[in-house]
Amino acid sequence: MAYGIQLEVYQMFEKVLGKEDAQKARLASKYDIELLRQEMKTLEVELKKEIDIVRKEIEITRLEFKKDLRIAVIILIAIIVILNQNSLELLAKLIGIVK
């Protein structure tokens, strides 16, 4: 959308930016700025939703990993006990069942 600006404003731009850059300078109206604000708010809401989704996925993955790790530790202990009979006595001492 093209619109004119006051001569004083153009001269100020020309003084600060130089003649060539002043001719290229674009201005945003209050309406343009408000549209940009609304777009930024929309993006903020969408980003917050995406962040919440990722956090939930991470939490689910973390819980699944803890469950899988517990199972792996139990299996590892079972294998150690099966392959080494003395390990059962050692585990009992570590746990505090046998002194």
KOLMARLUM-875754 format. One line per 4 residues: their letters; for each residue x, y, z of N, C-alpha, C, O, CB. Coordinates in steps of 0.2 Angstrom, whole numbers, plus 5000, padded with zeros to 4 digits. Each point is the difference from the previous one (the first is absolute). Glycine has a CB too. Example, Ala and Ser with C-alpha at 12.3 -4.5 7.8 and 13.67 -1.06 7.14 Angstrom:
REM KOLMARLUM-875754
AS> 5066,4972,5039,4996,5006,5000,5004,5006,5000,5005,4999,5003,4986,4995,5003; 5007,5011,4990,5004,5006,5001,4996,5005,5003,5003,5006,5001,5003,4991,4989 $
***
This chain:
REM KOLMARLUM-875754
MAYG> 5004,4994,5000,4996,5006,5000,5005,5006,5000,5004,5001,5005,4986,4993,5001; 5009,5010,4989,5004,5006,5000,4996,5006,5002,4994,5001,4999,5012,4995,4991; 4998,5008,5014,4997,5006,5003,5006,5006,5000,5006,4998,5001,4984,4995,5005; 5008,5013,4995,5005,5005,5000,5002,5002,5007,4996,4998,5005,4999,5006,4985 $
IQLE> 5011,4999,5011,5002,5002,5007,5001,5007,4999,5001,5003,4995,5004,4986,5008; 4995,5014,5003,5002,5007,5000,5007,5002,4998,5004,4996,5001,4988,5005,5009; 5009,5004,4987,5006,5002,4997,5005,5001,5006,5006,4998,4999,4989,5008,4992; 5004,4996,5015,5004,5000,5005,5003,4993,5002,5006,4999,5002,4988,5012,5002 $
VYQM> 5001,4984,4996,5002,4994,5002,5005,4997,4995,5005,4997,5001,4984,5001,5004; 5010,5003,4988,5004,4998,4995,5007,5003,5001,5005,4997,4999,4985,5001,4993; 5010,5008,5009,5006,5004,5000,5004,4997,5006,5007,5000,5000,4988,5011,4995; 5002,4988,5011,5003,4997,5005,5004,4993,4998,5005,4998,5002,4987,5008,5006 $
FEKV> 5004,4990,4989,5002,4993,4998,5006,5001,4995,5005,4997,5001,4984,4998,5000; 5011,5010,4995,5005,5002,4995,5006,5002,5004,5006,4998,4998,4986,5005,4993; 5008,5001,5014,5005,5002,5004,5004,4995,5003,5006,4999,5001,4988,5012,5001; 5002,4984,5001,5002,4995,5004,5003,4994,4996,5005,4997,5001,4987,5006,5008 $
LGKE> 5004,4995,4986,5001,4994,4996,5004,5001,4993,5003,4996,4998,4987,4999,5007; 5010,5011,4993,5002,5002,4993,4995,5000,4995,4994,4997,5002,5017,4998,5001; 4990,5008,4992,4994,5001,4995,4998,4994,4997,4994,4998,5000,5011,5013,4997; 5000,4984,5001,4998,4994,4997,4996,4995,5005,4994,4998,4998,5016,5003,4995 $
DAQK> 4992,4999,5013,4997,4996,5005,4993,5003,5002,4995,4996,5002,5016,4999,5002; 4989,5011,4996,4994,5004,5002,4994,4998,4995,4994,5000,5002,5013,5009,5004; 4995,4991,4988,4995,4998,4995,4997,4993,5000,4995,4999,4998,5011,5009,4995; 4998,4988,5010,4998,4993,5001,4997,4998,5007,4997,4995,5000,5013,5002,4992 $
ARLA> 4990,5008,5012,4998,4999,5007,4992,4999,4999,4996,5003,4997,5013,5004,5008; 4989,4988,4999,4993,4998,5001,4998,5001,5007,5003,4999,5005,4998,4992,4986; 4993,5011,5009,4997,5002,5007,4994,4995,5001,4996,4998,4996,5007,5014,5003; 4996,4986,5007,4994,4996,5002,4995,5004,5004,5002,5004,5004,5006,4986,4997 $
SKYD> 4986,5009,4997,4995,5004,5003,4998,4996,5007,5002,4995,5001,4993,5009,4988; 5001,4999,5015,4998,4997,5006,4996,4994,4999,5000,4995,5004,4999,5016,5001; 4997,4989,4989,4997,4994,4998,5004,4994,4999,4999,4995,5002,4992,5013,4993; 5015,4994,5001,5005,4995,4998,5003,4997,5007,5001,4994,5000,5001,5012,4989 $
IELL> 4999,4998,5015,5004,4998,5007,4995,4996,5004,5002,4995,5003,5005,5015,4997; 4986,4992,5000,4995,4996,5003,5000,4993,4997,4999,4995,5004,4995,5015,5000; 5006,4990,4989,4999,4993,4997,5006,4996,5002,5000,4994,5001,4994,5011,4989; 5012,4998,5010,5006,4996,5002,5000,4998,5007,5002,4994,5002,5004,5013,4990 $
RQEM> 4991,4997,5013,4999,4997,5007,4995,4994,5000,5002,4996,5004,5000,5016,5000; 4993,4989,4993,4995,4994,5000,5003,4994,4997,4999,4994,5003,4992,5014,4996; 5013,4993,4996,5004,4994,4997,5005,4997,5005,5000,4994,5000,4998,5011,4988; 5005,4999,5015,5005,4998,5005,4996,4996,5006,5003,4995,5003,5005,5015,4994 $
KTLE> 4987,4993,5005,4996,4997,5005,4998,4993,4998,5000,4995,5004,4996,5016,5000; 5001,4988,4990,4998,4994,4997,5006,4995,5000,4999,4994,5002,4992,5012,4991; 5015,4996,5005,5006,4996,5000,5002,4998,5007,5002,4994,5001,5001,5011,4988; 4996,4999,5016,5002,4999,5006,4995,4994,5003,5003,4996,5003,5001,5016,4999 $
VELK> 4990,4989,4997,4995,4995,5002,5002,4993,4997,5000,4995,5003,4991,5014,4999; 5010,4991,4991,5002,4994,4997,5006,4997,5003,5001,4994,5000,4993,5010,4989; 5011,5000,5012,5007,4997,5002,4999,4997,5007,5003,4995,5002,5003,5014,4992; 4990,4995,5011,4998,4997,5006,4997,4993,5000,5002,4996,5004,4997,5016,5000 $
KEID> 4996,4987,4991,4997,4994,4999,5005,4995,4998,5000,4994,5003,4989,5011,4994; 5016,4996,4998,5005,4996,4998,5004,4998,5006,5002,4994,5000,4998,5011,4988; 5002,5000,5016,5005,4998,5005,4997,4996,5005,5003,4995,5003,5002,5016,4996; 4988,4990,5003,4997,4995,5004,4999,4993,4997,5001,4995,5004,4993,5015,5000 $
IVRK> 5005,4989,4990,5000,4994,4997,5007,4996,5001,5000,4994,5001,4991,5010,4990; 5014,5000,5007,5007,4997,5001,5001,4998,5007,5003,4995,5001,5001,5012,4989; 4994,4997,5015,5002,4999,5007,4996,4993,5002,5003,4996,5003,4998,5017,4999; 4993,4987,4995,4996,4993,5002,5003,4994,4997,5001,4995,5003,4989,5012,4998 $
EIEI> 5013,4994,4993,5003,4994,4996,5007,4999,5004,5001,4994,5001,4994,5009,4988; 5008,5002,5013,5006,4998,5004,4999,4997,5007,5003,4995,5001,5002,5015,4993; 4990,4992,5009,4998,4997,5006,4998,4992,4999,5002,4996,5004,4994,5016,5001; 5000,4987,4990,4998,4993,4998,5006,4996,4999,5001,4994,5002,4988,5010,4993 $
TRLE> 5016,4999,5001,5006,4996,4998,5004,4999,5006,5003,4994,5001,4997,5011,4988; 5000,5000,5016,5004,4999,5006,4997,4994,5004,5004,4996,5003,4999,5016,4997; 4991,4988,5001,4996,4995,5004,5001,4993,4997,5001,4995,5003,4991,5014,5001; 5008,4991,4989,5001,4993,4997,5007,4998,5001,5001,4994,5001,4990,5009,4990 $
FKKD> 5014,5002,5008,5007,4998,5001,5001,4997,5007,5004,4995,5001,4999,5014,4991; 4994,4995,5013,5001,4997,5007,4997,4993,5001,5003,4996,5003,4996,5016,5001; 4995,4987,4993,4997,4993,5000,5005,4995,4997,5001,4995,5003,4987,5010,4997; 5014,4997,4994,5005,4995,4996,5006,4999,5004,5003,4995,5000,4992,5009,4990 $
LRIA> 5008,5001,5014,5006,5000,5003,4999,4995,5006,5004,4996,5002,5000,5016,4995; 4991,4989,5007,4998,4995,5005,5000,4993,4998,5003,4996,5003,4990,5013,5003; 5003,4990,4989,5000,4993,4997,5007,4997,4998,5002,4995,5002,4986,5008,4994; 5016,5002,5001,5007,4997,4998,5004,4999,5006,5004,4995,5000,4995,5012,4990 $
VIIL> 5000,4997,5015,5004,4998,5007,4998,4994,5003,5004,4996,5002,4997,5016,5000; 4993,4987,4998,4997,4993,5003,5003,4994,4996,5002,4995,5003,4987,5011,5001; 5010,4995,4989,5003,4995,4996,5007,4999,5001,5003,4994,5000,4988,5008,4991; 5013,5003,5009,5007,5000,5002,5002,4996,5006,5004,4996,5001,4997,5014,4992 $
IAII> 4995,4992,5012,5001,4997,5007,4999,4992,5000,5003,4996,5002,4994,5015,5003; 4997,4988,4991,4998,4993,4999,5006,4996,4997,5001,4994,5002,4986,5009,4998; 5015,5000,4995,5006,4996,4996,5006,4999,5004,5003,4995,5000,4993,5010,4989; 5006,5000,5015,5006,5000,5004,4998,4994,5005,5005,4996,5002,4998,5017,4997 $
VILN> 4992,4987,5004,4998,4995,5005,5000,4993,4997,5003,4995,5003,4990,5013,5004; 5004,4991,4987,5000,4994,4997,5007,4997,4998,5002,4995,5001,4987,5008,4995; 5015,5002,5002,5007,4998,4998,5005,5000,5005,5005,4996,5000,4993,5009,4990; 5001,4998,5016,5005,5000,5006,4996,4999,5006,4996,5004,5002,5012,5003,4992 $
QNSL> 4992,4987,5009,4996,4998,5006,5003,5004,5006,4996,5002,5005,5002,4987,4991; 5008,5013,5004,5003,5004,5006,4997,5008,5000,5000,5003,5005,5010,4990,4995; 4987,5009,4994,4998,5006,4999,4993,5001,5004,4999,5006,5003,5006,4995,4986; 4992,4994,5012,4993,5000,5004,5002,5002,5008,4997,5004,5003,4998,4988,4989 $
ELLA> 5010,5005,5010,5002,5002,5007,5003,5007,5000,4999,5004,5005,5004,4984,4997; 5001,5014,4993,5002,5007,5000,4994,5005,5000,5000,5005,5003,5011,4991,4991; 4984,5003,5002,4994,5004,4999,4997,5000,5007,4997,5006,5002,5002,4992,4986; 5000,4997,5015,4997,5000,5007,5004,5004,5005,4996,5004,5004,4999,4985,4993 $
KLIG> 5011,5011,5003,5004,5004,5004,4999,5007,4998,5000,5005,5005,5009,4986,4997; 4991,5011,4992,4999,5007,4998,4994,5003,5002,4999,5006,5002,5008,4991,4988; 4988,4999,5009,4993,5002,5002,4999,5000,5007,4996,5004,5003,5000,4991,4987; 5007,5001,5014,5000,5000,5007,4996,4994,5003,4998,5000,5006,5003,5012,4993 $
IVK> 4998,4983,4997,4996,4995,5002,5004,4995,5005,4998,4998,5005,4995,5003,4984; 5013,4998,5008,5005,4996,5004,5006,5004,5002,5002,5004,4997,4995,4986,4996; 5005,5008,5013,5006,5004,5003,5006,4996,5000,5005,5003,5002,4988,5004,5005 $
***
